[in-house]
Amino acid sequence: MSKLNTLLLKQISTKVKKFELYDQHKKEIDFILSPKEVLKEKEAHKYNIIKGWNL
């Protein structure tokens, strides 16, 4: 990931963690803000959105 992407992700994370409902949705938000975890999940489901979202 580029330095710009890293910087933006850090700033977004800081702002989102101040969101009033962050504690209720911490697991989901932390997952979304972790590109490595998202990529690992996508690869595990072979980029199939139906399987990945359990549709």
PDBQT receptor file of N, H, CA, C and O in Angstrom, charges set to zero:
ATOM      1  N   MET A   1       0.840  -1.167   0.000  1.00  0.00    +0.000 N 
ATOM      2  CA  MET A   1       0.000   0.000   0.000  1.00  0.00    +0.000 C 
ATOM      3  C   MET A   1       0.894   1.241   0.000  1.00  0.00    +0.000 C 
ATOM      4  O   MET A   1       1.927   1.281   0.668  1.00  0.00    +0.000 OA
ATOM      5  N   SER A   2       0.481   2.235  -0.750  1.00  0.00    +0.000 N 
ATOM      6  H   SER A   2      -0.358   2.203  -1.293  1.00  0.00    +0.000 HD
ATOM      7  CA  SER A   2       1.300   3.448  -0.848  1.00  0.00    +0.000 C 
ATOM      8  C   SER A   2       1.219   4.265   0.438  1.00  0.00    +0.000 C 
ATOM      9  O   SER A   2       0.344   4.056   1.278  1.00  0.00    +0.000 OA
ATOM     10  N   LYS A   3       2.140   5.184   0.566  1.00  0.00    +0.000 N 
ATOM     11  H   LYS A   3       2.852   5.354  -0.116  1.00  0.00    +0.000 HD
ATOM     12  CA  LYS A   3       2.169   6.047   1.754  1.00  0.00    +0.000 C 
ATOM     13  C   LYS A   3       0.896   6.884   1.843  1.00  0.00    +0.000 C 
ATOM     14  O   LYS A   3       0.374   7.111   2.934  1.00  0.00    +0.000 OA
ATOM     15  N   LEU A   4       0.400   7.340   0.697  1.00  0.00    +0.000 N 
ATOM     16  H   LEU A   4       0.824   7.155  -0.190  1.00  0.00    +0.000 HD
ATOM     17  CA  LEU A   4      -0.819   8.140   0.679  1.00  0.00    +0.000 C 
ATOM     18  C   LEU A   4      -2.004   7.309   1.169  1.00  0.00    +0.000 C 
ATOM     19  O   LEU A   4      -2.797   7.780   1.986  1.00  0.00    +0.000 OA
ATOM     20  N   ASN A   5      -2.128   6.083   0.678  1.00  0.00    +0.000 N 
ATOM     21  H   ASN A   5      -1.484   5.700   0.015  1.00  0.00    +0.000 HD
ATOM     22  CA  ASN A   5      -3.211   5.210   1.120  1.00  0.00    +0.000 C 
ATOM     23  C   ASN A   5      -3.134   4.943   2.617  1.00  0.00    +0.000 C 
ATOM     24  O   ASN A   5      -4.149   4.958   3.312  1.00  0.00    +0.000 OA
ATOM     25  N   THR A   6      -1.935   4.703   3.103  1.00  0.00    +0.000 N 
ATOM     26  H   THR A   6      -1.110   4.691   2.538  1.00  0.00    +0.000 HD
ATOM     27  CA  THR A   6      -1.737   4.448   4.528  1.00  0.00    +0.000 C 
ATOM     28  C   THR A   6      -2.137   5.659   5.351  1.00  0.00    +0.000 C 
ATOM     29  O   THR A   6      -2.809   5.522   6.374  1.00  0.00    +0.000 OA
ATOM     30  N   LEU A   7      -1.733   6.833   4.917  1.00  0.00    +0.000 N 
ATOM     31  H   LEU A   7      -1.187   6.944   4.086  1.00  0.00    +0.000 HD
ATOM     32  CA  LEU A   7      -2.074   8.068   5.611  1.00  0.00    +0.000 C 
ATOM     33  C   LEU A   7      -3.584   8.290   5.618  1.00  0.00    +0.000 C 
ATOM     34  O   LEU A   7      -4.158   8.613   6.658  1.00  0.00    +0.000 OA
ATOM     35  N   LEU A   8      -4.228   8.120   4.470  1.00  0.00    +0.000 N 
ATOM     36  H   LEU A   8      -3.761   7.857   3.625  1.00  0.00    +0.000 HD
ATOM     37  CA  LEU A   8      -5.671   8.308   4.388  1.00  0.00    +0.000 C 
ATOM     38  C   LEU A   8      -6.415   7.311   5.269  1.00  0.00    +0.000 C 
ATOM     39  O   LEU A   8      -7.358   7.677   5.971  1.00  0.00    +0.000 OA
ATOM     40  N   LEU A   9      -5.991   6.052   5.230  1.00  0.00    +0.000 N 
ATOM     41  H   LEU A   9      -5.225   5.754   4.660  1.00  0.00    +0.000 HD
ATOM     42  CA  LEU A   9      -6.636   5.024   6.041  1.00  0.00    +0.000 C 
ATOM     43  C   LEU A   9      -6.503   5.331   7.537  1.00  0.00    +0.000 C 
ATOM     44  O   LEU A   9      -7.435   5.113   8.311  1.00  0.00    +0.000 OA
ATOM     45  N   LYS A  10      -5.354   5.829   7.921  1.00  0.00    +0.000 N 
ATOM     46  H   LYS A  10      -4.597   6.006   7.292  1.00  0.00    +0.000 HD
ATOM     47  CA  LYS A  10      -5.141   6.187   9.319  1.00  0.00    +0.000 C 
ATOM     48  C   LYS A  10      -6.053   7.338   9.731  1.00  0.00    +0.000 C 
ATOM     49  O   LYS A  10      -6.644   7.305  10.810  1.00  0.00    +0.000 OA
ATOM     50  N   GLN A  11      -6.169   8.350   8.880  1.00  0.00    +0.000 N 
ATOM     51  H   GLN A  11      -5.689   8.377   8.003  1.00  0.00    +0.000 HD
ATOM     52  CA  GLN A  11      -7.040   9.490   9.180  1.00  0.00    +0.000 C 
ATOM     53  C   GLN A  11      -8.502   9.062   9.231  1.00  0.00    +0.000 C 
ATOM     54  O   GLN A  11      -9.246   9.493  10.113  1.00  0.00    +0.000 OA
ATOM     55  N   ILE A  12      -8.911   8.228   8.303  1.00  0.00    +0.000 N 
ATOM     56  H   ILE A  12      -8.307   7.878   7.587  1.00  0.00    +0.000 HD
ATOM     57  CA  ILE A  12     -10.291   7.738   8.282  1.00  0.00    +0.000 C 
ATOM     58  C   ILE A  12     -10.566   6.923   9.543  1.00  0.00    +0.000 C 
ATOM     59  O   ILE A  12     -11.611   7.082  10.175  1.00  0.00    +0.000 OA
ATOM     60  N   SER A  13      -9.637   6.059   9.902  1.00  0.00    +0.000 N 
ATOM     61  H   SER A  13      -8.788   5.930   9.389  1.00  0.00    +0.000 HD
ATOM     62  CA  SER A  13      -9.800   5.235  11.102  1.00  0.00    +0.000 C 
ATOM     63  C   SER A  13      -9.971   6.095  12.341  1.00  0.00    +0.000 C 
ATOM     64  O   SER A  13     -10.829   5.819  13.180  1.00  0.00    +0.000 OA
ATOM     65  N   THR A  14      -9.170   7.121  12.455  1.00  0.00    +0.000 N 
ATOM     66  H   THR A  14      -8.473   7.345  11.774  1.00  0.00    +0.000 HD
ATOM     67  CA  THR A  14      -9.248   8.014  13.612  1.00  0.00    +0.000 C 
ATOM     68  C   THR A  14     -10.619   8.674  13.689  1.00  0.00    +0.000 C 
ATOM     69  O   THR A  14     -11.215   8.750  14.763  1.00  0.00    +0.000 OA
ATOM     70  N   LYS A  15     -11.114   9.146  12.560  1.00  0.00    +0.000 N 
ATOM     71  H   LYS A  15     -10.630   9.084  11.687  1.00  0.00    +0.000 HD
ATOM     72  CA  LYS A  15     -12.421   9.816  12.533  1.00  0.00    +0.000 C 
ATOM     73  C   LYS A  15     -13.549   8.835  12.821  1.00  0.00    +0.000 C 
ATOM     74  O   LYS A  15     -14.460   9.149  13.587  1.00  0.00    +0.000 OA
ATOM     75  N   VAL A  16     -13.501   7.661  12.224  1.00  0.00    +0.000 N 
ATOM     76  H   VAL A  16     -12.761   7.405  11.602  1.00  0.00    +0.000 HD
ATOM     77  CA  VAL A  16     -14.563   6.673  12.391  1.00  0.00    +0.000 C 
ATOM     78  C   VAL A  16     -14.641   6.184  13.838  1.00  0.00    +0.000 C 
ATOM     79  O   VAL A  16     -15.730   5.926  14.350  1.00  0.00    +0.000 OA
ATOM     80  N   LYS A  17     -13.501   6.060  14.486  1.00  0.00    +0.000 N 
ATOM     81  H   LYS A  17     -12.617   6.270  14.070  1.00  0.00    +0.000 HD
ATOM     82  CA  LYS A  17     -13.490   5.575  15.864  1.00  0.00    +0.000 C 
ATOM     83  C   LYS A  17     -14.108   6.578  16.837  1.00  0.00    +0.000 C 
ATOM     84  O   LYS A  17     -14.375   6.238  17.990  1.00  0.00    +0.000 OA
ATOM     85  N   LYS A  18     -14.331   7.790  16.391  1.00  0.00    +0.000 N 
ATOM     86  H   LYS A  18     -14.114   8.067  15.455  1.00  0.00    +0.000 HD
ATOM     87  CA  LYS A  18     -15.018   8.794  17.205  1.00  0.00    +0.000 C 
ATOM     88  C   LYS A  18     -16.528   8.762  16.975  1.00  0.00    +0.000 C 
ATOM     89  O   LYS A  18     -17.278   9.459  17.659  1.00  0.00    +0.000 OA
ATOM     90  N   PHE A  19     -16.964   7.969  16.030  1.00  0.00    +0.000 N 
ATOM     91  H   PHE A  19     -16.355   7.403  15.474  1.00  0.00    +0.000 HD
ATOM     92  CA  PHE A  19     -18.380   7.825  15.692  1.00  0.00    +0.000 C 
ATOM     93  C   PHE A  19     -19.128   7.270  16.896  1.00  0.00    +0.000 C 
ATOM     94  O   PHE A  19     -18.652   6.344  17.552  1.00  0.00    +0.000 OA
ATOM     95  N   GLU A  20     -20.281   7.824  17.185  1.00  0.00    +0.000 N 
ATOM     96  H   GLU A  20     -20.668   8.576  16.652  1.00  0.00    +0.000 HD
ATOM     97  CA  GLU A  20     -21.018   7.464  18.403  1.00  0.00    +0.000 C 
ATOM     98  C   GLU A  20     -21.429   5.992  18.472  1.00  0.00    +0.000 C 
ATOM     99  O   GLU A  20     -21.579   5.453  19.569  1.00  0.00    +0.000 OA
ATOM    100  N   LEU A  21     -21.610   5.340  17.345  1.00  0.00    +0.000 N 
ATOM    101  H   LEU A  21     -21.488   5.777  16.454  1.00  0.00    +0.000 HD
ATOM    102  CA  LEU A  21     -22.014   3.933  17.340  1.00  0.00    +0.000 C 
ATOM    103  C   LEU A  21     -20.849   2.975  17.090  1.00  0.00    +0.000 C 
ATOM    104  O   LEU A  21     -21.046   1.785  16.844  1.00  0.00    +0.000 OA
ATOM    105  N   TYR A  22     -19.643   3.514  17.158  1.00  0.00    +0.000 N 
ATOM    106  H   TYR A  22     -19.483   4.481  17.358  1.00  0.00    +0.000 HD
ATOM    107  CA  TYR A  22     -18.461   2.683  16.899  1.00  0.00    +0.000 C 
ATOM    108  C   TYR A  22     -18.416   1.452  17.802  1.00  0.00    +0.000 C 
ATOM    109  O   TYR A  22     -18.147   0.348  17.328  1.00  0.00    +0.000 OA
ATOM    110  N   ASP A  23     -18.672   1.628  19.073  1.00  0.00    +0.000 N 
ATOM    111  H   ASP A  23     -18.890   2.525  19.458  1.00  0.00    +0.000 HD
ATOM    112  CA  ASP A  23     -18.587   0.501  20.009  1.00  0.00    +0.000 C 
ATOM    113  C   ASP A  23     -19.565  -0.617  19.656  1.00  0.00    +0.000 C 
ATOM    114  O   ASP A  23     -19.267  -1.795  19.856  1.00  0.00    +0.000 OA
ATOM    115  N   GLN A  24     -20.714  -0.252  19.138  1.00  0.00    +0.000 N 
ATOM    116  H   GLN A  24     -20.956   0.704  18.975  1.00  0.00    +0.000 HD
ATOM    117  CA  GLN A  24     -21.718  -1.263  18.759  1.00  0.00    +0.000 C 
ATOM    118  C   GLN A  24     -21.320  -2.031  17.501  1.00  0.00    +0.000 C 
ATOM    119  O   GLN A  24     -21.718  -3.183  17.328  1.00  0.00    +0.000 OA
ATOM    120  N   HIS A  25     -20.543  -1.407  16.630  1.00  0.00    +0.000 N 
ATOM    121  H   HIS A  25     -20.220  -0.471  16.771  1.00  0.00    +0.000 HD
ATOM    122  CA  HIS A  25     -20.187  -2.007  15.343  1.00  0.00    +0.000 C 
ATOM    123  C   HIS A  25     -18.683  -2.168  15.182  1.00  0.00    +0.000 C 
ATOM    124  O   HIS A  25     -18.182  -2.238  14.060  1.00  0.00    +0.000 OA
ATOM    125  N   LYS A  26     -17.968  -2.227  16.283  1.00  0.00    +0.000 N 
ATOM    126  H   LYS A  26     -18.375  -2.171  17.195  1.00  0.00    +0.000 HD
ATOM    127  CA  LYS A  26     -16.506  -2.257  16.281  1.00  0.00    +0.000 C 
ATOM    128  C   LYS A  26     -15.936  -3.372  15.402  1.00  0.00    +0.000 C 
ATOM    129  O   LYS A  26     -15.032  -3.130  14.603  1.00  0.00    +0.000 OA
ATOM    130  N   LYS A  27     -16.455  -4.575  15.545  1.00  0.00    +0.000 N 
ATOM    131  H   LYS A  27     -17.190  -4.771  16.194  1.00  0.00    +0.000 HD
ATOM    132  CA  LYS A  27     -15.934  -5.724  14.793  1.00  0.00    +0.000 C 
ATOM    133  C   LYS A  27     -16.021  -5.483  13.278  1.00  0.00    +0.000 C 
ATOM    134  O   LYS A  27     -15.050  -5.697  12.551  1.00  0.00    +0.000 OA
ATOM    135  N   GLU A  28     -17.182  -5.039  12.818  1.00  0.00    +0.000 N 
ATOM    136  H   GLU A  28     -17.970  -4.865  13.408  1.00  0.00    +0.000 HD
ATOM    137  CA  GLU A  28     -17.392  -4.810  11.388  1.00  0.00    +0.000 C 
ATOM    138  C   GLU A  28     -16.550  -3.646  10.875  1.00  0.00    +0.000 C 
ATOM    139  O   GLU A  28     -15.953  -3.731   9.802  1.00  0.00    +0.000 OA
ATOM    140  N   ILE A  29     -16.506  -2.566  11.640  1.00  0.00    +0.000 N 
ATOM    141  H   ILE A  29     -16.991  -2.497  12.511  1.00  0.00    +0.000 HD
ATOM    142  CA  ILE A  29     -15.736  -1.389  11.222  1.00  0.00    +0.000 C 
ATOM    143  C   ILE A  29     -14.251  -1.708  11.159  1.00  0.00    +0.000 C 
ATOM    144  O   ILE A  29     -13.578  -1.348  10.192  1.00  0.00    +0.000 OA
ATOM    145  N   ASP A  30     -13.737  -2.376  12.174  1.00  0.00    +0.000 N 
ATOM    146  H   ASP A  30     -14.283  -2.669  12.959  1.00  0.00    +0.000 HD
ATOM    147  CA  ASP A  30     -12.319  -2.738  12.179  1.00  0.00    +0.000 C 
ATOM    148  C   ASP A  30     -11.977  -3.659  11.007  1.00  0.00    +0.000 C 
ATOM    149  O   ASP A  30     -10.892  -3.565  10.433  1.00  0.00    +0.000 OA
ATOM    150  N   PHE A  31     -12.903  -4.546  10.656  1.00  0.00    +0.000 N 
ATOM    151  H   PHE A  31     -13.784  -4.623  11.122  1.00  0.00    +0.000 HD
ATOM    152  CA  PHE A  31     -12.681  -5.423   9.503  1.00  0.00    +0.000 C 
ATOM    153  C   PHE A  31     -12.594  -4.604   8.213  1.00  0.00    +0.000 C 
ATOM    154  O   PHE A  31     -11.674  -4.785   7.415  1.00  0.00    +0.000 OA
ATOM    155  N   ILE A  32     -13.544  -3.718   8.021  1.00  0.00    +0.000 N 
ATOM    156  H   ILE A  32     -14.291  -3.571   8.669  1.00  0.00    +0.000 HD
ATOM    157  CA  ILE A  32     -13.581  -2.898   6.803  1.00  0.00    +0.000 C 
ATOM    158  C   ILE A  32     -12.338  -2.010   6.686  1.00  0.00    +0.000 C 
ATOM    159  O   ILE A  32     -11.854  -1.754   5.583  1.00  0.00    +0.000 OA
ATOM    160  N   LEU A  33     -11.832  -1.550   7.816  1.00  0.00    +0.000 N 
ATOM    161  H   LEU A  33     -12.225  -1.758   8.711  1.00  0.00    +0.000 HD
ATOM    162  CA  LEU A  33     -10.661  -0.666   7.807  1.00  0.00    +0.000 C 
ATOM    163  C   LEU A  33      -9.339  -1.439   7.779  1.00  0.00    +0.000 C 
ATOM    164  O   LEU A  33      -8.273  -0.844   7.938  1.00  0.00    +0.000 OA
ATOM    165  N   SER A  34      -9.400  -2.742   7.580  1.00  0.00    +0.000 N 
ATOM    166  H   SER A  34     -10.266  -3.226   7.450  1.00  0.00    +0.000 HD
ATOM    167  CA  SER A  34      -8.202  -3.566   7.495  1.00  0.00    +0.000 C 
ATOM    168  C   SER A  34      -8.101  -4.193   6.099  1.00  0.00    +0.000 C 
ATOM    169  O   SER A  34      -8.633  -5.279   5.868  1.00  0.00    +0.000 OA
ATOM    170  N   PRO A  35      -7.428  -3.519   5.180  1.00  0.00    +0.000 N 
ATOM    171  CA  PRO A  35      -7.349  -4.009   3.806  1.00  0.00    +0.000 C 
ATOM    172  C   PRO A  35      -6.802  -5.433   3.688  1.00  0.00    +0.000 C 
ATOM    173  O   PRO A  35      -7.244  -6.196   2.829  1.00  0.00    +0.000 OA
ATOM    174  N   LYS A  36      -5.853  -5.791   4.536  1.00  0.00    +0.000 N 
ATOM    175  H   LYS A  36      -5.494  -5.171   5.234  1.00  0.00    +0.000 HD
ATOM    176  CA  LYS A  36      -5.286  -7.144   4.468  1.00  0.00    +0.000 C 
ATOM    177  C   LYS A  36      -6.326  -8.196   4.838  1.00  0.00    +0.000 C 
ATOM    178  O   LYS A  36      -6.396  -9.251   4.209  1.00  0.00    +0.000 OA
ATOM    179  N   GLU A  37      -7.123  -7.913   5.845  1.00  0.00    +0.000 N 
ATOM    180  H   GLU A  37      -7.066  -7.055   6.356  1.00  0.00    +0.000 HD
ATOM    181  CA  GLU A  37      -8.164  -8.854   6.263  1.00  0.00    +0.000 C 
ATOM    182  C   GLU A  37      -9.256  -8.971   5.197  1.00  0.00    +0.000 C 
ATOM    183  O   GLU A  37      -9.749 -10.067   4.926  1.00  0.00    +0.000 OA
ATOM    184  N   VAL A  38      -9.630  -7.845   4.598  1.00  0.00    +0.000 N 
ATOM    185  H   VAL A  38      -9.230  -6.956   4.818  1.00  0.00    +0.000 HD
ATOM    186  CA  VAL A  38     -10.646  -7.854   3.544  1.00  0.00    +0.000 C 
ATOM    187  C   VAL A  38     -10.144  -8.667   2.351  1.00  0.00    +0.000 C 
ATOM    188  O   VAL A  38     -10.885  -9.483   1.802  1.00  0.00    +0.000 OA
ATOM    189  N   LEU A  39      -8.920  -8.454   1.956  1.00  0.00    +0.000 N 
ATOM    190  H   LEU A  39      -8.319  -7.791   2.401  1.00  0.00    +0.000 HD
ATOM    191  CA  LEU A  39      -8.352  -9.190   0.832  1.00  0.00    +0.000 C 
ATOM    192  C   LEU A  39      -8.287 -10.686   1.131  1.00  0.00    +0.000 C 
ATOM    193  O   LEU A  39      -8.592 -11.509   0.268  1.00  0.00    +0.000 OA
ATOM    194  N   LYS A  40      -7.891 -11.033   2.351  1.00  0.00    +0.000 N 
ATOM    195  H   LYS A  40      -7.643 -10.365   3.052  1.00  0.00    +0.000 HD
ATOM    196  CA  LYS A  40      -7.819 -12.444   2.738  1.00  0.00    +0.000 C 
ATOM    197  C   LYS A  40      -9.209 -13.091   2.650  1.00  0.00    +0.000 C 
ATOM    198  O   LYS A  40      -9.342 -14.222   2.182  1.00  0.00    +0.000 OA
ATOM    199  N   GLU A  41     -10.224 -12.379   3.094  1.00  0.00    +0.000 N 
ATOM    200  H   GLU A  41     -10.116 -11.460   3.474  1.00  0.00    +0.000 HD
ATOM    201  CA  GLU A  41     -11.602 -12.886   3.041  1.00  0.00    +0.000 C 
ATOM    202  C   GLU A  41     -12.071 -13.045   1.593  1.00  0.00    +0.000 C 
ATOM    203  O   GLU A  41     -12.707 -14.042   1.250  1.00  0.00    +0.000 OA
ATOM    204  N   LYS A  42     -11.758 -12.064   0.749  1.00  0.00    +0.000 N 
ATOM    205  H   LYS A  42     -11.242 -11.254   1.028  1.00  0.00    +0.000 HD
ATOM    206  CA  LYS A  42     -12.132 -12.144  -0.662  1.00  0.00    +0.000 C 
ATOM    207  C   LYS A  42     -11.465 -13.346  -1.332  1.00  0.00    +0.000 C 
ATOM    208  O   LYS A  42     -12.106 -14.080  -2.085  1.00  0.00    +0.000 OA
ATOM    209  N   GLU A  43     -10.195 -13.537  -1.058  1.00  0.00    +0.000 N 
ATOM    210  H   GLU A  43      -9.675 -12.941  -0.447  1.00  0.00    +0.000 HD
ATOM    211  CA  GLU A  43      -9.471 -14.655  -1.649  1.00  0.00    +0.000 C 
ATOM    212  C   GLU A  43     -10.013 -15.991  -1.150  1.00  0.00    +0.000 C 
ATOM    213  O   GLU A  43     -10.074 -16.954  -1.915  1.00  0.00    +0.000 OA
ATOM    214  N   ALA A  44     -10.401 -16.062   0.104  1.00  0.00    +0.000 N 
ATOM    215  H   ALA A  44     -10.351 -15.280   0.725  1.00  0.00    +0.000 HD
ATOM    216  CA  ALA A  44     -10.953 -17.301   0.667  1.00  0.00    +0.000 C 
ATOM    217  C   ALA A  44     -12.242 -17.699  -0.040  1.00  0.00    +0.000 C 
ATOM    218  O   ALA A  44     -12.551 -18.885  -0.154  1.00  0.00    +0.000 OA
ATOM    219  N   HIS A  45     -12.995 -16.706  -0.517  1.00  0.00    +0.000 N 
ATOM    220  H   HIS A  45     -12.743 -15.742  -0.425  1.00  0.00    +0.000 HD
ATOM    221  CA  HIS A  45     -14.253 -16.974  -1.223  1.00  0.00    +0.000 C 
ATOM    222  C   HIS A  45     -14.093 -16.843  -2.736  1.00  0.00    +0.000 C 
ATOM    223  O   HIS A  45     -15.074 -16.791  -3.478  1.00  0.00    +0.000 OA
ATOM    224  N   LYS A  46     -12.836 -16.790  -3.178  1.00  0.00    +0.000 N 
ATOM    225  H   LYS A  46     -12.039 -16.832  -2.576  1.00  0.00    +0.000 HD
ATOM    226  CA  LYS A  46     -12.518 -16.689  -4.611  1.00  0.00    +0.000 C 
ATOM    227  C   LYS A  46     -13.266 -15.532  -5.288  1.00  0.00    +0.000 C 
ATOM    228  O   LYS A  46     -13.746 -15.654  -6.415  1.00  0.00    +0.000 OA
ATOM    229  N   TYR A  47     -13.351 -14.405  -4.564  1.00  0.00    +0.000 N 
ATOM    230  H   TYR A  47     -12.962 -14.307  -3.648  1.00  0.00    +0.000 HD
ATOM    231  CA  TYR A  47     -13.971 -13.173  -5.053  1.00  0.00    +0.000 C 
ATOM    232  C   TYR A  47     -15.442 -13.362  -5.444  1.00  0.00    +0.000 C 
ATOM    233  O   TYR A  47     -15.975 -12.585  -6.235  1.00  0.00    +0.000 OA
ATOM    234  N   ASN A  48     -16.096 -14.388  -4.893  1.00  0.00    +0.000 N 
ATOM    235  H   ASN A  48     -15.662 -15.020  -4.250  1.00  0.00    +0.000 HD
ATOM    236  CA  ASN A  48     -17.502 -14.640  -5.167  1.00  0.00    +0.000 C 
ATOM    237  C   ASN A  48     -18.339 -13.922  -4.113  1.00  0.00    +0.000 C 
ATOM    238  O   ASN A  48     -18.396 -14.349  -2.960  1.00  0.00    +0.000 OA
ATOM    239  N   ILE A  49     -18.985 -12.834  -4.510  1.00  0.00    +0.000 N 
ATOM    240  H   ILE A  49     -18.939 -12.486  -5.447  1.00  0.00    +0.000 HD
ATOM    241  CA  ILE A  49     -19.733 -12.003  -3.557  1.00  0.00    +0.000 C 
ATOM    242  C   ILE A  49     -20.885 -12.765  -2.923  1.00  0.00    +0.000 C 
ATOM    243  O   ILE A  49     -21.221 -12.510  -1.767  1.00  0.00    +0.000 OA
ATOM    244  N   ILE A  50     -21.491 -13.683  -3.641  1.00  0.00    +0.000 N 
ATOM    245  H   ILE A  50     -21.218 -13.889  -4.580  1.00  0.00    +0.000 HD
ATOM    246  CA  ILE A  50     -22.612 -14.447  -3.089  1.00  0.00    +0.000 C 
ATOM    247  C   ILE A  50     -22.153 -15.309  -1.928  1.00  0.00    +0.000 C 
ATOM    248  O   ILE A  50     -22.831 -15.377  -0.903  1.00  0.00    +0.000 OA
ATOM    249  N   LYS A  51     -21.020 -15.961  -2.073  1.00  0.00    +0.000 N 
ATOM    250  H   LYS A  51     -20.470 -15.906  -2.905  1.00  0.00    +0.000 HD
ATOM    251  CA  LYS A  51     -20.487 -16.770  -0.971  1.00  0.00    +0.000 C 
ATOM    252  C   LYS A  51     -19.950 -15.879   0.150  1.00  0.00    +0.000 C 
ATOM    253  O   LYS A  51     -20.158 -16.167   1.328  1.00  0.00    +0.000 OA
ATOM    254  N   GLY A  52     -19.271 -14.815  -0.213  1.00  0.00    +0.000 N 
ATOM    255  H   GLY A  52     -19.102 -14.581  -1.170  1.00  0.00    +0.000 HD
ATOM    256  CA  GLY A  52     -18.682 -13.928   0.770  1.00  0.00    +0.000 C 
ATOM    257  C   GLY A  52     -19.701 -13.234   1.658  1.00  0.00    +0.000 C 
ATOM    258  O   GLY A  52     -19.439 -12.979   2.833  1.00  0.00    +0.000 OA
ATOM    259  N   TRP A  53     -20.852 -12.934   1.101  1.00  0.00    +0.000 N 
ATOM    260  H   TRP A  53     -21.066 -13.141   0.146  1.00  0.00    +0.000 HD
ATOM    261  CA  TRP A  53     -21.907 -12.252   1.855  1.00  0.00    +0.000 C 
ATOM    262  C   TRP A  53     -22.981 -13.220   2.324  1.00  0.00    +0.000 C 
ATOM    263  O   TRP A  53     -23.999 -12.799   2.873  1.00  0.00    +0.000 OA
ATOM    264  N   ASN A  54     -22.765 -14.505   2.113  1.00  0.00    +0.000 N 
ATOM    265  H   ASN A  54     -21.938 -14.847   1.666  1.00  0.00    +0.000 HD
ATOM    266  CA  ASN A  54     -23.734 -15.540   2.504  1.00  0.00    +0.000 C 
ATOM    267  C   ASN A  54     -25.117 -15.276   1.938  1.00  0.00    +0.000 C 
ATOM    268  O   ASN A  54     -26.118 -15.369   2.649  1.00  0.00    +0.000 OA
ATOM    269  N   LEU A  55     -25.167 -14.949   0.661  1.00  0.00    +0.000 N 
ATOM    270  H   LEU A  55     -24.354 -14.873   0.083  1.00  0.00    +0.000 HD
ATOM    271  CA  LEU A  55     -26.461 -14.670  -0.002  1.00  0.00    +0.000 C 
ATOM    272  C   LEU A  55     -27.033 -15.933  -0.594  1.00  0.00    +0.000 C 
ATOM    273  O   LEU A  55     -28.110 -15.902  -1.189  1.00  0.00    +0.000 OA
TER     274      LEU A  55
